[in-house]
């Protein structure tokens, strides 16, 4: 973790968040600017800058991120209708926090392109 990363600080409890799920490797919390009725961010507890920085050494953390995303979607009532899992990479994609995070979106029909 880093001292200045917003999501690292949330994981450490220095910045308040609304927890949805917590595991040994991941932390899930409600997005402050939800784009759907269910909009939860799932972040690894270890600092990984983005999906473009994932290596084989991160396999367990990334697997836990996906399993946590599934658990969040189910606990939020997104199944059996479905849900969207999204990673944004780089500023032009809309990624404003340089810490890997998975968006779990659901609760309504989601159009394409996302947004």
TIBA-622062 format. One line per field, with one value per atom (N, C-alpha, C, O): chain; x, y, z; residue number from 1; residue in three letters. Coordinates in Angstrom, 1 decimal, always signed. Last residue first. Layout:
kette <- A/...
c1 <- X/...
c2 <- Y/...
c3 <- Z/...
nr <- NUM/...
rest <- ALA/...
***
This chain:
kette <- A/A/A/A/A/A/A/A/A/A/A/A/A/A/A/A/A/A/A/A/A/A/A/A/A/A/A/A/A/A/A/A/A/A/A/A/A/A/A/A/A/A/A/A/A/A/A/A/A/A/A/A/A/A/A/A/A/A/A/A/A/A/A/A/A/A/A/A/A/A/A/A/A/A/A/A/A/A/A/A/A/A/A/A/A/A/A/A/A/A/A/A/A/A/A/A/A/A/A/A/A/A/A/A/A/A/A/A/A/A/A/A/A/A/A/A/A/A/A/A/A/A/A/A/A/A/A/A/A/A/A/A/A/A/A/A/A/A/A/A/A/A/A/A/A/A/A/A/A/A/A/A/A/A/A/A/A/A/A/A/A/A/A/A/A/A/A/A/A/A/A/A/A/A/A/A/A/A/A/A/A/A/A/A/A/A/A/A/A/A/A/A/A/A/A/A/A/A/A/A/A/A/A/A/A/A/A/A/A/A/A/A/A/A/A/A/A/A/A/A/A/A/A/A/A/A/A/A/A/A/A/A/A/A/A/A/A/A/A/A/A/A/A/A/A/A/A/A/A/A/A/A/A/A/A/A/A/A/A/A/A/A/A/A/A/A/A/A/A/A/A/A/A/A/A/A/A/A/A/A/A/A/A/A/A/A/A/A/A/A/A/A/A/A/A/A/A/A/A/A/A/A/A/A/A/A/A/A/A/A/A/A/A/A/A/A/A/A/A/A/A/A/A/A/A/A/A/A/A/A/A/A/A/A/A/A/A/A/A/A/A/A/A/A/A/A/A/A/A/A/A/A/A/A/A/A/A/A/A/A/A/A/A/A/A/A/A/A/A/A/A/A/A/A/A/A/A/A/A/A/A/A/A/A/A/A/A/A/A/A/A/A/A/A/A/A/A/A/A/A/A/A/A/A/A/A/A/A/A/A/A/A/A/A/A/A/A/A/A/A/A/A/A/A/A/A/A/A/A/A/A/A/A/A/A/A/A/A/A/A/A/A/A/A/A/A/A/A/A/A/A/A/A/A/A/A/A/A/A/A
c1 <- -22.0/-22.1/-23.4/-23.6/-20.9/-21.2/-21.3/-20.6/-22.6/-21.4/-21.8/-22.8/-25.1/-23.8/-23.6/-24.5/-27.0/-26.8/-25.3/-24.4/-28.4/-27.2/-27.0/-26.8/-31.2/-30.6/-29.5/-29.7/-30.3/-31.1/-30.5/-29.3/-28.6/-29.9/-30.8/-31.9/-25.1/-26.3/-27.5/-27.5/-21.6/-22.7/-23.9/-23.8/-18.6/-19.7/-20.9/-21.3/-15.4/-16.7/-17.7/-17.7/-12.3/-13.4/-14.7/-15.1/-9.2/-10.5/-11.5/-11.5/-5.9/-6.8/-8.1/-8.1/-5.3/-5.3/-6.3/-7.5/-5.5/-4.5/-4.3/-3.2/-8.5/-7.8/-6.8/-7.2/-9.9/-9.4/-8.5/-7.9/-10.6/-10.0/-9.4/-8.4/-11.6/-12.4/-11.8/-12.4/-10.0/-11.1/-12.0/-13.1/-8.0/-9.1/-10.2/-11.3/-6.3/-7.2/-8.3/-9.4/-6.3/-5.8/-6.8/-8.0/-8.8/-7.3/-6.9/-7.2/-11.4/-10.9/-9.4/-8.9/-13.2/-12.0/-11.7/-11.9/-16.4/-15.6/-14.3/-14.3/-19.1/-17.8/-16.9/-16.8/-22.6/-21.4/-20.3/-20.4/-25.2/-24.5/-23.3/-23.0/-28.4/-27.1/-26.5/-27.2/-30.7/-30.8/-29.5/-29.4/-30.8/-30.3/-30.3/-30.0/-28.4/-28.7/-30.1/-30.5/-28.3/-28.1/-28.4/-28.5/-28.4/-29.6/-29.5/-30.5/-26.1/-26.9/-28.2/-28.9/-25.0/-25.6/-26.4/-27.3/-24.2/-25.2/-25.9/-27.1/-22.2/-23.3/-24.5/-25.7/-20.4/-21.1/-22.4/-23.4/-19.6/-20.3/-21.0/-22.2/-18.2/-19.4/-20.2/-21.4/-16.2/-17.2/-18.4/-19.5/-14.8/-15.5/-16.5/-17.6/-13.8/-14.7/-15.5/-16.7/-12.2/-13.3/-14.3/-15.5/-10.3/-11.1/-12.3/-13.4/-9.2/-10.0/-10.9/-12.0/-7.7/-8.7/-9.7/-10.9/-5.9/-6.9/-8.0/-9.2/-4.4/-5.2/-6.3/-7.4/-3.3/-4.2/-5.1/-6.2/-1.7/-2.8/-3.8/-5.0/+0.4/-0.8/-2.0/-3.1/+2.5/+2.6/+1.3/+1.2/+1.8/+1.5/+1.6/+0.9/+0.6/+1.6/+1.1/+0.2/-0.9/-1.0/+0.0/+0.3/-1.0/+0.2/+0.2/+1.1/-3.3/-2.2/-0.9/+0.1/-5.0/-5.1/-3.9/-3.5/-3.0/-4.1/-4.0/-3.1/-1.4/-1.8/-3.0/-3.9/-2.0/-1.7/-2.2/-3.4/-1.5/-1.5/-1.1/+0.1/-3.6/-2.2/-2.4/-3.3/-6.3/-5.7/-4.2/-3.7/-8.1/-7.2/-6.6/-6.4/-11.5/-10.1/-9.3/-9.7/-14.6/-13.8/-12.3/-11.9/-17.3/-15.9/-15.3/-15.4/-20.6/-19.7/-18.3/-18.1/-23.7/-22.4/-21.4/-21.3/-26.9/-25.8/-24.5/-24.3/-28.1/-28.6/-27.6/-27.4/-25.4/-26.4/-26.9/-26.2/-23.4/-23.8/-25.0/-25.5/-22.6/-23.1/-23.7/-24.4/-20.3/-21.0/-21.6/-21.1/-19.1/-19.7/-20.5/-21.4/-19.7/-19.1/-19.9/-21.1/-19.2/-20.1/-19.4/-18.7/-16.6/-17.3/-18.2/-17.9/-14.5/-15.6/-16.4/-16.7/-11.3/-12.2/-13.2/-12.8/-9.2/-10.0/-10.9/-11.2/-7.9/-7.2/-7.9/-7.3/-9.6/-8.2/-7.5/-6.5/-12.5/-11.8/-10.4/-10.0/-15.6/-14.2/-13.6/-14.2/-18.2/-17.6/-16.1/-15.5/-19.1/-20.1/-19.5/-20.3/-18.7/-18.2/-19.4/-20.5/-18.4/-19.5/-19.2/-19.3/-15.7/-16.4/-17.5/-17.6/-13.3/-14.5/-15.1/-15.0/-9.9/-11.0/-12.2/-12.2/-8.5/-8.2/-9.2/-9.4/-8.7/-9.7/-9.5/-10.1/-7.2/-6.6/-7.6/-7.3/-8.8/-8.6/-8.1/-8.5/-8.5/-9.8/-9.7/-10.3/-5.8/-6.2/-7.6/-7.9/-5.9/-5.1/-5.5/-5.6/-7.4/-8.0/-7.2/-7.8/-5.6/-6.9/-7.5/-8.0/-2.2/-3.2/-4.6/-4.7/-0.2/-1.0/-2.2/-3.0/+1.2/+0.7/-0.3/-1.2/+0.3/+1.0/+0.4/-0.8/+0.8/+0.0/+0.9/+2.0
c2 <- +3.7/+5.1/+5.6/+6.8/+1.5/+1.8/+3.3/+4.1/+1.7/+1.6/+2.0/+2.6/-0.1/-0.2/+1.0/+1.2/-0.2/+0.0/-0.1/-0.3/-2.3/-1.5/-1.4/-2.4/-2.5/-2.8/-1.8/-0.6/-2.6/-2.1/-2.6/-3.1/-3.9/-3.4/-2.7/-2.3/-3.1/-3.9/-3.2/-2.0/-3.4/-2.6/-3.5/-4.5/-3.1/-4.1/-3.2/-2.5/-2.4/-1.8/-3.0/-3.7/-2.9/-3.5/-2.9/-2.8/-1.3/-1.4/-2.0/-1.6/-0.4/-1.3/-1.4/-1.6/+3.0/+1.8/+0.8/+1.2/+5.9/+4.9/+3.7/+3.6/+7.1/+6.7/+5.6/+4.5/+7.5/+8.7/+8.4/+9.3/+6.4/+5.9/+7.2/+7.7/+7.0/+7.4/+7.0/+7.2/+6.5/+5.5/+5.9/+5.3/+8.4/+8.6/+7.6/+7.7/+7.3/+8.5/+8.6/+9.0/+3.7/+5.0/+6.1/+5.9/+1.4/+1.5/+2.9/+3.1/+0.0/+1.1/+1.2/+1.2/-2.9/-2.3/-1.2/-1.4/-4.2/-3.2/-2.8/-2.5/-6.3/-6.1/-5.3/-5.6/-6.2/-5.9/-5.7/-5.1/-8.7/-7.6/-7.4/-8.2/-10.4/-10.1/-8.9/-8.1/-11.7/-10.8/-10.5/-10.4/-13.4/-14.0/-13.0/-13.4/-11.1/-12.4/-12.8/-12.6/-8.9/-8.7/-10.0/-9.9/-8.6/-9.1/-8.9/-8.9/-8.2/-7.0/-7.4/-6.5/-10.7/-10.2/-8.9/-8.6/-11.0/-11.9/-11.3/-11.3/-9.0/-9.0/-9.8/-9.4/-9.9/-8.6/-8.6/-8.2/-12.3/-12.3/-11.0/-11.0/-11.3/-12.2/-12.2/-12.1/-9.8/-9.2/-10.0/-9.5/-11.9/-10.8/-10.1/-9.8/-13.1/-13.9/-12.9/-13.0/-11.0/-11.5/-12.3/-12.1/-10.8/-9.6/-10.1/-9.5/-13.3/-12.9/-11.7/-11.6/-13.1/-14.1/-13.8/-13.9/-11.1/-10.8/-11.9/-11.5/-12.3/-11.1/-10.8/-10.4/-14.5/-14.7/-13.5/-13.6/-13.1/-14.1/-14.3/-14.2/-11.5/-11.0/-11.9/-11.6/-12.7/-12.6/-12.1/-12.3/-12.1/-13.5/-13.5/-14.3/-8.7/-9.7/-11.1/-11.1/-5.7/-7.0/-7.9/-8.0/-3.3/-3.6/-4.9/-5.3/-2.9/-3.0/-3.3/-3.7/-2.5/-3.8/-4.0/-5.1/-0.5/-0.7/-2.1/-2.9/-0.6/+0.6/+0.5/+1.3/-2.2/-2.5/-1.3/-0.9/-2.7/-1.7/-2.2/-2.6/-5.1/-4.7/-3.7/-3.7/-5.4/-4.7/-4.4/-3.4/-4.5/-5.4/-4.7/-3.4/-3.5/-3.2/-4.2/-4.8/-2.9/-3.9/-3.6/-3.6/-0.7/-0.9/-2.0/-2.0/-0.9/-1.1/-1.3/-1.8/-0.1/+0.3/+0.2/+1.1/-0.6/-1.3/-0.8/-1.0/+1.4/+1.1/+0.4/+0.7/+3.2/+2.2/+2.0/+2.4/+4.9/+4.9/+3.9/+3.8/+6.8/+5.5/+5.8/+6.8/+8.0/+8.6/+7.4/+7.1/+6.5/+7.8/+8.4/+9.3/+3.0/+4.1/+5.4/+5.4/+1.0/+1.7/+2.9/+3.6/-1.5/-0.4/+0.3/+0.2/-4.2/-3.7/-2.6/-2.8/-5.6/-4.7/-4.1/-3.6/-8.5/-7.5/-6.7/-7.2/-10.4/-9.8/-8.7/-7.9/-11.3/-11.1/-10.3/-9.7/-9.2/-10.5/-10.2/-9.1/-7.6/-7.5/-8.9/-9.8/-5.6/-6.9/-6.7/-5.8/-3.1/-4.0/-5.5/-6.4/-0.1/-1.4/-2.3/-2.3/+3.0/+2.2/+0.8/+0.4/+4.8/+4.2/+3.4/+3.0/+7.3/+6.5/+6.0/+6.6/+6.8/+7.6/+6.7/+5.5/+5.0/+6.4/+7.3/+8.5/+2.3/+2.9/+4.4/+4.9/+1.1/+1.2/+1.8/+1.8/+1.5/+0.1/+0.1/-0.7/+4.2/+3.7/+2.3/+2.0/+4.3/+5.0/+4.5/+4.4/+3.0/+2.4/+3.0/+2.3/+4.9/+3.6/+2.8/+2.1/+7.1/+7.2/+5.9/+5.7/+7.0/+6.5/+6.5/+6.0/+7.8/+8.8/+8.3/+9.1/+5.5/+6.5/+7.5/+8.0/+2.3/+3.6/+4.5/+4.4/-1.2/+0.0/+1.2/+1.2
c3 <- -19.5/-19.1/-18.8/-18.5/-22.1/-20.7/-20.5/-21.1/-25.4/-24.5/-23.1/-22.8/-23.9/-24.4/-25.4/-26.2/-20.7/-22.1/-22.6/-21.7/-18.4/-18.7/-20.2/-20.9/-16.5/-17.8/-18.1/-18.0/-13.0/-14.1/-15.4/-15.4/-11.2/-10.7/-11.7/-11.4/-11.5/-11.8/-11.2/-10.8/-11.4/-11.7/-12.0/-12.7/-9.9/-10.0/-10.2/-9.3/-11.0/-10.8/-10.9/-11.9/-9.5/-10.3/-9.9/-8.8/-9.5/-8.9/-10.0/-11.1/-8.9/-9.5/-8.8/-7.6/-8.7/-7.9/-8.5/-8.7/-9.4/-9.9/-8.9/-8.3/-10.2/-9.1/-9.5/-9.9/-12.6/-11.9/-10.7/-10.1/-15.7/-14.4/-13.8/-14.3/-18.1/-17.0/-15.6/-14.6/-20.2/-20.0/-18.8/-18.6/-20.0/-21.0/-20.9/-21.5/-17.9/-17.7/-18.7/-18.4/-17.5/-18.0/-17.9/-17.8/-17.6/-17.6/-18.3/-19.4/-15.7/-16.6/-16.5/-15.4/-15.6/-15.2/-16.2/-17.4/-14.6/-15.4/-14.8/-13.6/-14.8/-14.1/-15.1/-16.2/-14.5/-15.3/-14.4/-13.3/-14.2/-13.8/-14.7/-15.5/-13.9/-14.5/-13.9/-13.3/-12.9/-14.1/-14.7/-16.0/-10.7/-12.0/-13.1/-14.2/-9.4/-10.1/-9.8/-8.6/-7.8/-9.2/-10.0/-11.3/-5.0/-5.7/-7.2/-7.9/-3.6/-3.9/-4.8/-5.2/-3.4/-2.2/-2.5/-1.7/-6.1/-5.6/-4.3/-4.2/-6.3/-7.2/-6.7/-6.7/-4.2/-4.1/-5.0/-4.6/-5.3/-4.1/-3.9/-3.4/-7.6/-7.8/-6.5/-6.5/-6.4/-7.3/-7.5/-7.5/-5.1/-4.3/-5.1/-4.6/-7.4/-6.5/-5.6/-5.4/-8.4/-9.2/-8.3/-8.5/-6.3/-6.7/-7.5/-7.3/-6.2/-5.1/-5.4/-5.0/-8.6/-8.4/-7.3/-7.5/-7.8/-8.9/-8.9/-9.1/-5.8/-5.5/-6.6/-6.2/-7.1/-6.0/-5.7/-5.4/-9.1/-9.5/-8.3/-8.6/-9.1/-8.6/-8.7/-8.4/-10.5/-9.1/-8.4/-7.2/-13.1/-12.6/-11.1/-10.4/-12.9/-13.3/-12.8/-12.0/-13.9/-13.3/-13.8/-15.0/-15.1/-14.3/-13.6/-12.9/-16.3/-17.2/-16.4/-17.0/-14.2/-14.9/-15.8/-16.1/-12.0/-12.9/-13.5/-13.2/-9.5/-10.1/-11.1/-11.0/-6.6/-8.0/-8.7/-8.6/-3.3/-4.3/-5.6/-5.8/-1.7/-2.1/-3.2/-4.0/-1.6/-0.5/-0.8/-0.2/-4.6/-3.8/-2.7/-2.7/-4.6/-4.7/-4.0/-3.0/-6.0/-5.3/-5.6/-6.8/-5.7/-6.2/-5.3/-4.1/-6.9/-5.8/-6.4/-7.5/-7.6/-8.1/-6.9/-6.0/-8.3/-7.6/-8.3/-9.5/-9.9/-8.6/-7.7/-6.5/-11.5/-11.5/-10.1/-9.1/-10.9/-12.3/-12.5/-13.6/-7.9/-8.6/-10.0/-10.2/-6.5/-7.7/-8.5/-9.6/-4.6/-4.2/-5.3/-5.0/-4.4/-5.2/-4.8/-4.6/-1.5/-2.4/-3.1/-2.5/-1.5/-0.9/-2.0/-3.2/-0.7/-1.5/-0.8/+0.4/-0.7/+0.0/-0.9/-2.0/-0.5/-1.2/-0.3/+0.8/+1.0/-0.1/-0.8/-1.5/+3.0/+3.4/+2.3/+2.5/+2.5/+2.5/+2.9/+3.1/+2.8/+3.1/+3.2/+3.8/+1.4/+1.6/+1.9/+1.4/+1.8/+1.3/+1.6/+1.9/+3.6/+3.3/+2.8/+3.4/+2.8/+3.1/+2.7/+1.5/+4.3/+3.1/+3.7/+4.8/+5.4/+5.6/+4.2/+3.2/+5.5/+4.8/+4.9/+4.6/+6.9/+7.2/+6.5/+7.0/+6.4/+7.3/+7.6/+8.5/+4.5/+5.9/+6.9/+8.1/+2.3/+2.8/+4.2/+5.1/+2.0/+2.3/+2.9/+3.9/+1.3/+2.6/+3.0/+4.2/-1.1/+0.0/+1.3/+2.3/-2.5/-2.2/-1.1/-0.3/-2.6/-2.0/-1.6/-0.5/-1.8/-2.7/-2.0/-0.9/-0.1/-0.7/-1.5/-1.9/+0.9/+1.9/+1.3/+2.0/-0.5/-0.5/+0.5/+0.9/+0.0/+0.0/+0.0/+0.4
nr <- 115/115/115/115/114/114/114/114/113/113/113/113/112/112/112/112/111/111/111/111/110/110/110/110/109/109/109/109/108/108/108/108/107/107/107/107/106/106/106/106/105/105/105/105/104/104/104/104/103/103/103/103/102/102/102/102/101/101/101/101/100/100/100/100/99/99/99/99/98/98/98/98/97/97/97/97/96/96/96/96/95/95/95/95/94/94/94/94/93/93/93/93/92/92/92/92/91/91/91/91/90/90/90/90/89/89/89/89/88/88/88/88/87/87/87/87/86/86/86/86/85/85/85/85/84/84/84/84/83/83/83/83/82/82/82/82/81/81/81/81/80/80/80/80/79/79/79/79/78/78/78/78/77/77/77/77/76/76/76/76/75/75/75/75/74/74/74/74/73/73/73/73/72/72/72/72/71/71/71/71/70/70/70/70/69/69/69/69/68/68/68/68/67/67/67/67/66/66/66/66/65/65/65/65/64/64/64/64/63/63/63/63/62/62/62/62/61/61/61/61/60/60/60/60/59/59/59/59/58/58/58/58/57/57/57/57/56/56/56/56/55/55/55/55/54/54/54/54/53/53/53/53/52/52/52/52/51/51/51/51/50/50/50/50/49/49/49/49/48/48/48/48/47/47/47/47/46/46/46/46/45/45/45/45/44/44/44/44/43/43/43/43/42/42/42/42/41/41/41/41/40/40/40/40/39/39/39/39/38/38/38/38/37/37/37/37/36/36/36/36/35/35/35/35/34/34/34/34/33/33/33/33/32/32/32/32/31/31/31/31/30/30/30/30/29/29/29/29/28/28/28/28/27/27/27/27/26/26/26/26/25/25/25/25/24/24/24/24/23/23/23/23/22/22/22/22/21/21/21/21/20/20/20/20/19/19/19/19/18/18/18/18/17/17/17/17/16/16/16/16/15/15/15/15/14/14/14/14/13/13/13/13/12/12/12/12/11/11/11/11/10/10/10/10/9/9/9/9/8/8/8/8/7/7/7/7/6/6/6/6/5/5/5/5/4/4/4/4/3/3/3/3/2/2/2/2/1/1/1/1
rest <- UNK/UNK/UNK/UNK/UNK/UNK/UNK/UNK/UNK/UNK/UNK/UNK/UNK/UNK/UNK/UNK/UNK/UNK/UNK/UNK/UNK/UNK/UNK/UNK/UNK/UNK/UNK/UNK/UNK/UNK/UNK/UNK/UNK/UNK/UNK/UNK/UNK/UNK/UNK/UNK/UNK/UNK/UNK/UNK/UNK/UNK/UNK/UNK/UNK/UNK/UNK/UNK/UNK/UNK/UNK/UNK/UNK/UNK/UNK/UNK/UNK/UNK/UNK/UNK/UNK/UNK/UNK/UNK/UNK/UNK/UNK/UNK/UNK/UNK/UNK/UNK/UNK/UNK/UNK/UNK/UNK/UNK/UNK/UNK/UNK/UNK/UNK/UNK/UNK/UNK/UNK/UNK/UNK/UNK/UNK/UNK/UNK/UNK/UNK/UNK/UNK/UNK/UNK/UNK/UNK/UNK/UNK/UNK/UNK/UNK/UNK/UNK/UNK/UNK/UNK/UNK/UNK/UNK/UNK/UNK/UNK/UNK/UNK/UNK/UNK/UNK/UNK/UNK/UNK/UNK/UNK/UNK/UNK/UNK/UNK/UNK/UNK/UNK/UNK/UNK/UNK/UNK/UNK/UNK/UNK/UNK/UNK/UNK/UNK/UNK/UNK/UNK/UNK/UNK/UNK/UNK/UNK/UNK/UNK/UNK/UNK/UNK/UNK/UNK/UNK/UNK/UNK/UNK/UNK/UNK/UNK/UNK/UNK/UNK/UNK/UNK/UNK/UNK/UNK/UNK/UNK/UNK/UNK/UNK/UNK/UNK/UNK/UNK/UNK/UNK/UNK/UNK/UNK/UNK/UNK/UNK/UNK/UNK/UNK/UNK/UNK/UNK/UNK/UNK/UNK/UNK/UNK/UNK/UNK/UNK/UNK/UNK/UNK/UNK/UNK/UNK/UNK/UNK/UNK/UNK/UNK/UNK/UNK/UNK/UNK/UNK/UNK/UNK/UNK/UNK/UNK/UNK/UNK/UNK/UNK/UNK/UNK/UNK/UNK/UNK/UNK/UNK/UNK/UNK/UNK/UNK/UNK/UNK/UNK/UNK/UNK/UNK/UNK/UNK/UNK/UNK/UNK/UNK/UNK/UNK/UNK/UNK/UNK/UNK/UNK/UNK/UNK/UNK/UNK/UNK/UNK/UNK/UNK/UNK/UNK/UNK/UNK/UNK/UNK/UNK/UNK/UNK/UNK/UNK/UNK/UNK/UNK/UNK/UNK/UNK/UNK/UNK/UNK/UNK/UNK/UNK/UNK/UNK/UNK/UNK/UNK/UNK/UNK/UNK/UNK/UNK/UNK/UNK/UNK/UNK/UNK/UNK/UNK/UNK/UNK/UNK/UNK/UNK/UNK/UNK/UNK/UNK/UNK/UNK/UNK/UNK/UNK/UNK/UNK/UNK/UNK/UNK/UNK/UNK/UNK/UNK/UNK/UNK/UNK/UNK/UNK/UNK/UNK/UNK/UNK/UNK/UNK/UNK/UNK/UNK/UNK/UNK/UNK/UNK/UNK/UNK/UNK/UNK/UNK/UNK/UNK/UNK/UNK/UNK/UNK/UNK/UNK/UNK/UNK/UNK/UNK/UNK/UNK/UNK/UNK/UNK/UNK/UNK/UNK/UNK/UNK/UNK/UNK/UNK/UNK/UNK/UNK/UNK/UNK/UNK/UNK/UNK/UNK/UNK/UNK/UNK/UNK/UNK/UNK/UNK/UNK/UNK/UNK/UNK/UNK/UNK/UNK/UNK/UNK/UNK/UNK/UNK/UNK/UNK/UNK/UNK/UNK/UNK/UNK/UNK/UNK/UNK/UNK/UNK/UNK/UNK/UNK/UNK/UNK/UNK/UNK/UNK/UNK/UNK/UNK/UNK/UNK/UNK/UNK/UNK/UNK/UNK/UNK/UNK/UNK/UNK/UNK/UNK/UNK/UNK/UNK/UNK/UNK/UNK/UNK/UNK/UNK/UNK/UNK/UNK
***
